[in-house]
Each structure stands twice: as C-alpha cells, then as structure tokens.
C-alpha cells in the first residue's frame, strides 16, 4: 500500500536542497543500519507499472531527520525522473542525482559498517496500488533492530486509528493484542483490527483501524498494546499505554494574567494541512488579544480528514484596584488624623501613601495610617494601591490643616452697673465657630456666638470676662479681660405745671448731686433735645410729654430720670366754604381737629359782613357779591383759645335778557342781547328753538313761519349762570297767484285770485295792474281790454302783518274778425 501526507516531520524535503522538486508527496521513510560494507542497491517496482515513484537516500549516521531540510550534505543519492515503472540505485556509472528529465536509475551507493541511512520514497502518482522494495542487488548487509512502537492514536470518525512507527507484519496484529477503556476505566470491547494494505492481501501495514463493540464517550480513552506485534525483521513492538485523543494543540498564552488594559499573545503548535479557528473570530496565529475582562479563548483545529480538536486557555484580567480612602477634610494642627482605605484591593496589596509635610504616627504602608501636621496648610494626601502587580490610578484628597483660632475680643474696661457693655469677638475664627463666654455674673438679652453682646452687671465691682473659641474642632487658648463695674449717679427732674399749646414755654430743672459732667435731655418731641442743666422749650404739639434726662458722672456712668408735662390741646382750626353765586347761601364746613381729650365749649363765627353767629357749622346768605374775611374762634374746656381767619368769596350773578321783533318768513330775525353783568367775561349759549344752538346770535333766519321759543343762557367766568326764555314770531308770507282766460277784444276778462298764505296768516291787501294803464283793488276783478294785444298783468298781495308777494303773468286779447262779402245778379240755374 502507499502512504499519503508528509509524515511526522513535515517539510524535510526542501526543493532547494534536494532533486525532489515537488517536496514530500505521499512519502514513506525506511531507516536501517549497515552491518558490513559494500554497495547499497535497491529496486522500487510499482504494482502498477504506470505509476511514478521518486526517491532519495540520506546519511543520518551523525544527524537527525529534522536536519535533512537544512543540511544538503546528508543527501547521498536522489532520483526525480519523470519516467514511470521501476527505479533505484542499481546502474553502475549512472549519476547519483537525476532530475525530472533523467534516467530512473542511479549508481549504487557505497556504504560502511555502522552507518545509518534513511530511504525516502515519494508517491508522485498518489497511487494506492503499492510497490515492491527489493535489496537483492546490494553487496552490503543491512539490518533493522529498532522495534516498532505506536506513534499516534486518534479517534476521528466512528473508529479509533493507531499508527506504528514502521510497517508491521499484518498477521501479527490481532484484536486481542489490544485493550481499550474509557477515561472512567470502563472496558470497551475491540472486535477487530484492520489495515488497508492487509485487507488487500498485503503483508505489511503501519496504520490500523479498531472496530469497537461499544461507544467511546467523547472520543477519548486509554489504549494498551499487550500482545506481540512484530516488524518484518522480527522486532517486537514495544508494549505501550496510549491516550486516544487528537494531537494536542499546545495552546498557550504569553501571559495568562493581565492588568486591566493589558495585552497578551495566544499561540499553538500548528500542523500542516490543519485549519484553525478561534471562538472570538478569525484564524490568526499567533493571536494578539486585549481582553477587558477575564476571557476564555478556544482554538479549534480541523485535520485534513475532517477530525477536529479544541483547546482553551483562560486569560485572567486582574481588576485594577481602586485607591479610594476616607480622610477628614479638615484637621487641627497637632491633632492626629486616621485615614481609612475604602477601595477594592484584596489582602496582600501594597499601599503607597504621600502625606506631604505630614508626619506618620503609625500604619505607614497599611490601609489605616495615622498622620499629624505641625502647621496650618492644605496638603494633598495621595494613595496608589498595587495588587498582583497591577497599580491603581492615584487618588488625591486635599486636607485643610487648621491652625487653632484666636480668642481675642473687645470689651470696655470700665462700665456702669446695669449699663450695657458691648463685647464682641475680634479673632480669626470662621463662621461656624462656637464660643464659650464667661461674663462673671453679667446678664445679656442681646447677642449670640461671636457677639456683639450687650452685657450688664447689676452689682458694681471688678469683673473678669473670658472666652474660649472652638472652630472646626480646633480649640483656642482662653483669653480673659478685666472690667470695672461702677455705680450710676442718682438724678431727678423738678415738676412743671400744665400749659396750653399756644404760647407755651416750659423750663426744666435738674435735681441731684453736683458731680455731673453731662446732661442729655429728651424733651418728648422729635428733635427736642438739650445738653443744658436747665433747658427751656416750647412744644409744637399738644399732649402728655415724657421728659427724659440722662446724666453722666465723672466715671462715665449714666442715670436716667423721667417726668411728664401736659401741653393742653387747642382745636386745630380749619374750615371751608365753597364760593357761591350771589343769592345763594354760603355753607361753612368745619374741618377742625380736636385731639388729646380736649373739648371745645364755644364756636364763635365773625362772618365778615358785620354779622356773627355761634354754631359749629353755620350757613349765611350774603347780601351782595364780594370777598368776606370770616373769623372762627374756639375755646376749650381748659380755657385754651385759637382763632382762624379765612376769606370767603361770593360771585356776581349775571341776569340774562334779550329782545327780537317779529319777521316774515324767509327774513332774518335780529336779536338784541340785553343781559346784565357788571364785570367782563360772560359767555353765551343761544338755543334758537329750531334745533340750532349758537354762541352768538345777533341775527338768525328760521326755516319756516311759526312761533319759536328762544333760550339764552349766560355764564360768568366764576361759573355763575342765568337763563332767559322768550317766544319769537315768524309770520307766514303769502304766495301770490291768479288765473285768467285769453279773450277777444271788447270781451271782459275775469281774473281769479288763487293766492295762498300759511296758517296764522290773513290777506289784507290786493293791487292789480292790468298792463293797459288800468288797475283794481278787489280780490277777483273783471276787466275789458279795448284793443287786441298781449298785456302783462301783475298782482301784489299783502298780509295783515305786512308780509307781501307779487306775481306777473301775460294775458292775450285776440282781434275780432270782420265779415264782408259782395253779390251779383244771376238767373235761375246759373252758378253763383
């Protein structure tokens, strides 16, 4: 039978180093040792003569198979002839190396005892028919004392296969020579062992298939060679225990533990003809990876005959430890501060702290150090944590190291008893500081925290005020200051009798010891103060006034005395009277204010025109217009009087009048304004009675005859008004008209008067002019014209109110015809 593939060591045949230009092509290797020197000759005879086999011989006396690819001196004979049929080194005088166009036969090879050689037979035709290898022509003796051994056990497909290191005798291979168990030790029956060459009648084979009587879970198990299997030289195969599995891939990671963000390279032992794939995609080999988390990578290899094997490697990503920690944001100078690590590092991690100018008291390099600072500052505390070689990013926290606050304060060194001493903090503490004050018996109603406080001591004597300040946990040294508390002087105010507001003058007098250095009077009205010992003051308002005297002695102590005086109120007089037009009463409205519990007992009015009245709110009719000085005088129950003089005005009242003569229709009517007003500035409104309103109406034409009511309203500049209403007459005007029939001369013409006049009108006069020098005065005259012609006739009419009209119209008088004829004598029967 013929082999396929390249064998256990691929690519030993390198075309640049050998005449076998095709490299390994379904090769088989024969290794032997020379026992006696001579010529080495052999013939390869194909079972099918059309097949082409090539071959080469290498001296491995001092070399290994793997060196064939790199050391050309190991090749002692080579034939790559393209001829089919027998070939070999059995033709004396032939070359020791022949290419594709050469003869299939080389010269015999001279060998020495002890030398080891290997023959490589290349199945160029890839035929399974096989060949015969015959060494009969050799004069040198060779032997094989190397026992065969199982070099590979695999489980690809339904049955396992085993491969021996060399051909073994088919008849020596039996199913009973082997035993098989799964990985749990359970026996799997082997029913038969077969080889392709053996099945076809061959004598030798190196690859056999096991027919099993049960399944092999996972295709993995333990195969043991326990029987006797021999090669052609009688060498017994080595007993062995082999694991049935695919050839290992040798998958490994350059680094199987990484810090976050790290990279590594995955690699494996590749086999020629295999294809590879990664569970993360791709087939690159080696494979660089940068996993974000711990990841298992699986490489699957697929052999040329379809068998697959997978191996996995896990790359552990070590999480970067965090370096968070808890530190007090503020600490006082000299106060130890404990820091506590709060990150994710596991026990065994290392801690690199940096405290700036701080001094480590304990725990340096541990998760819980203690540190102290000796001066005020804002140092940065930083930490880097390292775990399994992976270091965290640094974490930095700024700490404020506070100097203790000062406790200084301000307070007057001398103060009077029961007088406030303003005490306030003047140090450098912050807004959140706390203050522990000791006022040595002093009392305060105002003040908190840093102050200011208004502190009073009820008992005179020497006191001491002390303060301790705590700011952000830092406590100051105490500060104490002495305060001398002096007694106040005794003072009083002499009494004053009550006075009325008008003309009041009060003189106040101090009562008390003479050792007073200052007086401060508050006389009970805004701005009414004095520093005199005996001030004088006139009050501006009525009421009970509280007078306060604050006296200061030589120690600066003050004492206050109080007194009250009554300023009797008077009415705050005010009244108003609206200006009126003459003829109307003036109403007085009393607007006076009465305060302070006072009561007015008398209201006296002098009205300015010689009359007076006692009343709260009188009314009065002045006889004439003008300005009058009115005086109001009041008297209160306490006898306090007051007077107010105020002008009151009475305006002149105008009198509206007009006259107008009657007119005829369509004539303008003249109006004569006869209004009476002694001053200037009157304005007028004329209502003409026909819907027309005019500011001036000296003449007005009415649209029709009738009686019209005319109203004249006059207005003074002061708003006084008067109205006069009168009727005016517009008489109707007649409308002259007549009719007459034309006649022949010497006939009488009757004139029919058709004149019209409106209601209320009556015709009184008719005058006719007949156009021929004649006339008449009656309403409907009759007139005879003596001659024919055309005559202009005029009628003039007039009403009883003198309203007239006239009309002219032409009358025709036609001439009368004159009839005449002549006659002649004629006989009967003649025409005339």
Secondary structure by P-SEA (a helix, b strand, c coil): cccccccccccccccccccccccccbbbbbbbbbccccbbbbbbbbccccbbbbbccccccccccccccccccccccccccccccccccccccccccccccccccccbbbbbccbbbbbbbbcccccccbbbbbcccccbbbbbccccccccccccccbbbbbcccccccccccccccccccccbbbbbbccccccccccccccccbbbbbbcccccccbbbbbbcbbbbcccccccccccccccccccccccccccccccccccccccccccbbbbbcccccccccccccccbbbbbbbbbcccbbbbbbbbbbbbcccccccccccccccccbbbbbbbcccccccbbbbbbcccccccccccccccccccccccbbbbbbbbbcccccccbbbbbbbbcccccbbbbbcccccccbbbbbbbccccccccccccccccccccccccccccbbbbccccbbbbbbbbbcccccccbbbbbbbbbbbbbcbbbbbbbbcccbbbbbbbbbccccccbbbbccccccccccccbbbbbbccccbbbbbbbbbccccbbbbbbbbbbcccccccccccccccccbbbbbbbbccccccccccbbbbbccccccccccbbbbbbccbbbbbbbbbbbccccbbbbbbbbbbbbbbbbbcbbbbbbcccbbbbbbbbccccccccccccccccccccccccbbbbccbbbbbbbbbbbcccccbbbbbbbbbbbbbbbbcbbbbbbcccbbbbbbbbccccccccccbbbbbccccccccccbbbbbbccbbbbbbbbbbbccccccbbbbbbbbbbbbbbbbbbbbbbcccccc
